[in-house]
Amino acid sequence: MAEVTDADFEAEVIGAELPVLVEFTADWCPPCRQMGPVLTAVAGETGDRLKVVQLDVDHNPETTNAYKVLSMPTFMVFRGGEPVKSMVGARPKRRLLEELADVL
């Protein structure tokens, strides 16, 4: 799974042709670490329809603040350069896929 930064967020997320699921995460966040394998599985299952990336909130405050992210993990789906869905908290793969169904 790719990592994005403040420097490349515009190119990798806003300018992406596919919808993009961004996990706002932090090294110190246990639920974020728990989501790693889930997101890898989701990326594998939706690779041709959805791009999945992570953004470390501690190292990328500009993007984190721009989207008013206060809790980790926060998931945002961007389509056409705009956020179209936001979810907070860890969840199992099945539930995450169900929540993403309307944006895929």
Sequence and secondary structure as in RCSB ss.txt:
>XXXX:A:sequence
MAEVTDADFEAEVIGAELPVLVEFTADWCPPCRQMGPVLTAVAGETGDRLKVVQLDVDHNPETTNAYKVLSMPTF
MVFRGGEPVKSMVGARPKRRLLEELADVL
>XXXX:A:secstr
 EEE TTTHIIIIIT SS EEEEEE TT HHHHHHHHHHHHHHHHHTTT EEEEEETTT HHHHHHTT  SSSEE
EEEETTEEEEEEES   HHHHHHHHGGG 
